[in-house]
Structures are given as C-alpha cells and as structure tokens.
Amino acid sequence: MRILGLDPGLRHTGWGLVDKQGTRFVFVAAGVINPDEKLSLANRLSELHESLKELIQQWKPDTAAVEETFVNKNPSSTLKLGQARGVVLMTPALFGLEVGEYTPNQIKKTITGVGHAEKNQVDMMVRTLLKTVPEGIPADASDALAIALTHGFLTPSQHNILG
C-alpha cells in the first residue's frame, strides 16, 4: 500500500510517500510544494491543487493522510491555512483516495511514543523507521513522512475496530 502524507500550508506544503509492505515501511519520495507568494490567494490555492494533482498522477498513492490544523493567534493566518488545508483534503479525494486526518499530538505519539515530542525527535524517528530518507530533506517533508507513517500504523487498527 502506497501512502501519501501531507503537511498542509499555504507557503509550504510538505509531502511524503511511503510504501507499507506487511509490517515494514519503505521510503519512496518526499518534498515540499511552495506556491508563488506573489500570486493572489486564489491562484496560490490553484497552484497548490495543480501540484498535488501532478504528484498523485505521478506516484499513484493508494491512500492519503493529512495533519489537522492547529489554531494560530492570528485569525487571518488561521483562515488562510484552513483554505490550503481544504485544497489538500479535497485533491486526493477527487482521485478517489480515502483521506485520514490526524492531530499533531496523534502523529507525535504514534511516531515517538510521546504526544508532545519535539520536531527533531519526530525527524529522528522518521529516519529510524525509514532507513533510506536522504539527508537534508526539508522539515515539512519529514513531517509529511511522519503523517504517512501514522496513517500506516493506525489505519489497520481503526479498520479492525470499525469493521
């Protein structure tokens, strides 16, 4: 099963792909989508959608997972992040992918065992679990890999509970 993890943002949307082979996870690819900040909000959202569409068409994931948004102190920033998150949720759904959603604490707890782990601890565990992650990938891409791993770890147990 190929899992696409997405860490939404209007300026930087991290993405990471992992293959789940039984109980093993294998790194596939990761990166960051950076919509042009000079464009209007509508055009940045459109650029984000088009980039996600190309990613999905190229890598053909079976499922996707997205980090839930936390609320910023700045209401305007929160609204813009919510709009970007809407695009990030909608685009895989348009391709018929089931999309899981996870809170930052769920992701940290699943990956490190601690719900309030630091970013560097999450990154270290991502590299431990996915031994072939290249050095120097951006933090947003590492976060997206953590989201994909979380989906891979939690999805079977959720299906067992529900099904």
C-alpha positions as CSV (number, residue, x, y, z in Angstrom):
1,M,0.0,0.0,0.0
2,R,1.4,3.4,-1.0
3,I,0.6,6.2,1.5
4,L,0.8,9.9,0.7
5,G,1.3,12.1,3.8
6,L,0.5,15.8,3.6
7,D,1.5,18.6,5.9
8,P,-0.7,21.5,4.7
9,G,0.4,25.1,4.4
10,L,-0.2,28.0,2.1
11,R,3.5,28.9,1.9
12,H,4.9,25.3,2.2
13,T,3.0,22.0,1.9
14,G,5.1,19.1,2.8
15,W,4.5,15.7,1.1
16,G,5.9,12.3,1.7
17,L,5.3,8.9,0.2
18,V,5.9,5.5,1.9
19,D,5.1,2.0,0.8
20,K,3.7,-0.3,3.5
21,Q,4.9,-3.9,2.9
22,G,3.4,-6.0,5.6
23,T,4.7,-4.5,8.8
24,R,7.6,-2.7,7.1
25,F,7.6,0.8,5.7
26,V,9.8,1.8,2.8
27,F,10.7,5.4,1.9
28,V,9.6,6.3,-1.7
29,A,9.9,10.1,-2.1
30,A,9.3,13.4,-0.3
31,G,9.4,17.1,-1.0
32,V,7.7,20.5,-0.5
33,I,5.2,22.4,-2.6
34,N,5.9,26.1,-2.5
35,P,3.2,28.2,-4.2
36,D,4.4,31.5,-5.5
37,E,3.8,34.1,-2.7
38,K,3.5,36.9,-5.3
39,L,0.2,35.3,-6.6
40,S,-3.2,36.1,-5.3
41,L,-4.7,33.8,-2.7
42,A,-6.9,32.1,-5.3
43,N,-4.0,31.5,-7.7
44,R,-1.8,30.1,-4.9
45,L,-4.6,27.7,-3.9
46,S,-4.9,26.7,-7.6
47,E,-1.2,26.2,-7.9
48,L,-1.3,24.0,-4.7
49,H,-4.1,21.9,-6.2
50,E,-2.3,21.5,-9.6
51,S,0.9,20.4,-7.8
52,L,-0.9,17.9,-5.7
53,K,-2.7,16.6,-8.8
54,E,0.6,16.1,-10.6
55,L,2.0,14.3,-7.5
56,I,-0.9,11.9,-7.3
57,Q,-0.8,11.2,-11.0
58,Q,3.0,10.6,-10.9
59,W,3.2,8.4,-7.7
60,K,-0.2,6.8,-7.7
61,P,-0.8,6.5,-3.9
62,D,-3.5,4.2,-2.6
63,T,-4.5,6.4,0.3
64,A,-3.6,9.8,1.8
65,A,-3.3,11.3,5.3
66,V,-3.4,15.0,6.3
67,E,-2.4,16.7,9.5
68,E,-5.2,18.6,11.2
69,T,-4.8,22.3,11.5
70,F,-4.0,24.0,14.8
71,V,-5.4,27.4,15.5
72,N,-2.9,30.3,15.2
73,K,-3.2,33.5,17.3
74,N,-3.7,35.4,14.1
75,P,-7.2,34.7,12.7
76,S,-6.2,35.7,9.2
77,S,-3.4,33.2,9.1
78,T,-5.7,30.5,10.5
79,L,-8.3,31.2,7.8
80,K,-5.6,31.0,5.0
81,L,-4.2,27.8,6.4
82,G,-7.7,26.4,6.6
83,Q,-8.2,27.2,2.9
84,A,-4.9,25.5,2.0
85,R,-5.9,22.5,4.1
86,G,-9.2,22.3,2.2
87,V,-7.3,22.0,-1.1
88,V,-5.0,19.4,0.5
89,L,-8.0,17.4,1.7
90,M,-10.0,17.8,-1.5
91,T,-7.4,17.0,-4.1
92,P,-6.7,13.3,-3.1
93,A,-10.5,12.8,-2.6
94,L,-11.1,13.9,-6.2
95,F,-8.9,11.0,-7.2
96,G,-11.0,8.6,-5.1
97,L,-8.4,8.3,-2.3
98,E,-9.5,7.7,1.3
99,V,-8.1,10.6,3.3
100,G,-7.2,10.1,7.0
101,E,-6.8,13.1,9.4
102,Y,-4.5,13.1,12.4
103,T,-3.8,15.7,15.1
104,P,-0.2,16.8,15.7
105,N,-0.3,15.0,19.1
106,Q,-1.5,11.8,17.5
107,I,1.3,11.9,15.0
108,K,4.0,12.6,17.6
109,K,2.7,9.9,19.9
110,T,2.5,7.3,17.1
111,I,6.0,8.1,15.8
112,T,7.9,8.8,19.1
113,G,5.6,7.4,21.8
114,V,5.3,10.9,23.3
115,G,2.4,13.3,22.3
116,H,4.4,16.4,22.9
117,A,7.7,15.4,21.3
118,E,10.0,18.0,19.7
119,K,10.3,18.2,15.9
120,N,13.8,16.9,16.0
121,Q,12.7,13.8,17.9
122,V,10.0,13.1,15.2
123,D,12.5,13.6,12.4
124,M,15.0,11.2,14.1
125,M,12.3,8.5,14.4
126,V,11.2,9.0,10.8
127,R,14.8,8.4,9.8
128,T,15.0,5.3,12.1
129,L,11.8,3.8,10.6
130,L,12.6,4.7,7.0
131,K,16.3,4.0,6.8
132,T,16.8,5.5,3.3
133,V,15.5,9.0,3.8
134,P,18.0,11.4,2.2
135,E,19.9,13.8,4.4
136,G,18.7,17.4,4.2
137,I,15.1,16.9,3.3
138,P,13.0,19.9,4.5
139,A,11.3,19.8,7.9
140,D,7.8,20.0,6.1
141,A,8.7,16.9,4.1
142,S,9.9,15.0,7.2
143,D,6.6,15.9,8.9
144,A,4.7,14.6,5.9
145,L,6.5,11.3,6.1
146,A,5.5,11.1,9.8
147,I,1.9,11.7,8.8
148,A,2.1,8.9,6.2
149,L,3.7,6.6,8.8
150,T,1.0,7.4,11.3
151,H,-1.7,6.5,8.8
152,G,0.1,3.3,8.0
153,F,0.3,2.4,11.7
154,L,-3.2,3.4,12.7
155,T,-5.3,2.5,9.7
156,P,-5.4,-1.3,10.2
157,S,-6.4,-0.9,13.9
158,Q,-9.1,1.6,13.0
159,H,-10.5,-0.8,10.4
160,N,-10.4,-3.7,12.9
161,I,-12.3,-1.6,15.4
162,L,-14.9,-0.4,12.9
163,G,-15.1,-3.4,10.7
